[in-house]
Amino acid sequence: MSKIITETPRLIIREFNLDDIQAVYDFNADERVNRYTGDAGVIQSLADAERIIRDIWLNEYLQFGYARWAVVLKDSNEVIGFCGFKNDHHINETDIGYRFSPEYWGKGYATEANLACIEYAKTNMDLDYIVGDVVEENQGSINVLSKLGMKFNKRFEERGFRIMRYDMYLRAKS
């Protein structure tokens, strides 16, 4: 049984486990999902999905107490994507992110899941500040970050993408 992080009326947000290999493969299989992430082609097999769960997420749960979390539909118990935080050592910040199978886009799941993650972080995590990086052309993700209450911070180039960084303080600055 995976640790449940939080719930919403429609979703369970929990840690990933090795029973989620097929789901992780499935929600990454459609090339539209990774179009703006820089992760295109990273998960091309079940073995790749297992490696992400085992070598990244499970390790980060132990190391930081958090990593990307599974988003599960309460109605069907189906894993439809991920949400939550990543300790991004490349930028020395904590990033909020999400990824869902395309059939679940436009239904409010990214906003619902990540608002719940932000509330969880405010009361259960030692986390004061988060960023959300989004490719300039990805209007759907820009809308999600805005709905989360994040504010535009800056633009920069990275890995061939023009990136817009949004940020948010979870606690008042001292």
Residue pairs with C-beta under 8 A, 6 or more apart in sequence:
2 14
2 15
2 16
2 17
2 70
3 14
3 15
3 61
4 12
4 13
4 14
5 13
5 14
5 15
5 69
5 84
5 117
5 120
6 13
6 116
6 117
6 119
6 120
7 13
7 74
7 116
8 112
8 113
8 115
8 116
9 74
10 73
10 74
10 75
10 109
10 112
11 71
11 72
11 73
11 74
11 109
11 112
11 113
11 116
12 71
12 72
12 74
13 69
13 70
13 71
13 72
13 83
13 84
13 113
13 116
13 117
13 120
14 69
14 70
14 72
15 57
15 61
15 67
15 69
15 70
16 24
16 53
16 57
16 58
16 67
16 68
16 69
16 70
16 82
17 53
17 58
18 50
18 53
18 54
20 53
20 70
20 79
21 46
21 49
21 50
21 53
22 46
22 49
23 70
23 78
23 79
23 80
24 43
24 49
24 52
24 53
24 79
25 43
25 45
25 46
25 48
25 49
26 101
27 33
27 79
27 80
27 81
27 82
27 99
27 100
27 101
28 34
28 39
28 42
28 43
28 49
28 99
29 43
30 101
30 102
31 40
32 102
33 99
33 100
33 101
33 102
34 40
34 41
34 42
34 99
35 138
36 134
36 135
36 137
36 138
36 141
36 161
37 99
38 158
38 159
38 161
42 48
42 52
43 49
43 52
56 67
57 67
57 68
58 67
59 67
60 66
60 67
60 86
60 87
61 67
63 87
64 87
65 125
66 84
66 85
66 87
66 125
67 84
67 85
67 86
67 87
68 82
68 83
68 84
68 85
68 86
68 97
68 99
69 82
69 83
69 84
69 117
70 79
70 82
71 79
71 80
71 81
71 82
71 83
71 98
71 100
71 109
71 113
72 78
72 79
72 80
73 80
80 100
80 101
80 104
80 109
81 98
81 99
81 100
81 101
81 104
81 109
81 110
82 97
82 98
82 99
82 100
83 96
83 97
83 98
83 110
83 113
83 114
83 117
84 96
84 97
84 98
84 113
84 114
84 117
85 94
85 95
85 96
85 97
85 117
85 121
85 125
85 127
85 130
86 94
86 95
86 97
87 94
88 94
88 95
91 131
91 133
93 129
93 130
93 131
94 127
94 129
94 130
94 131
95 130
95 131
95 132
95 133
96 114
96 117
96 118
96 130
96 131
96 132
96 145
96 148
96 150
97 132
98 110
98 113
98 114
98 141
98 144
100 109
100 110
105 140
106 140
110 141
110 144
111 144
111 147
111 148
114 144
114 148
115 147
115 148
118 130
118 148
118 149
118 168
118 170
121 127
121 130
121 170
122 170
122 171
127 170
128 169
128 170
128 171
128 173
129 167
129 168
129 169
129 170
130 150
130 167
130 168
130 170
131 153
131 165
131 166
131 167
132 141
132 145
132 148
132 150
132 165
132 166
132 167
132 168
133 158
133 163
133 164
133 165
133 166
134 141
134 142
134 145
134 163
134 164
134 166
135 141
135 161
135 162
135 163
135 164
136 155
136 161
136 162
136 163
136 164
137 162
142 164
142 166
145 166
146 166
148 168
149 168
150 166
150 167
150 168
151 166
151 167
151 168
152 164
152 165
152 166
153 165
153 166
153 167
154 164
154 165
155 162
155 163
155 164
155 165
156 162
156 163
156 165
157 163
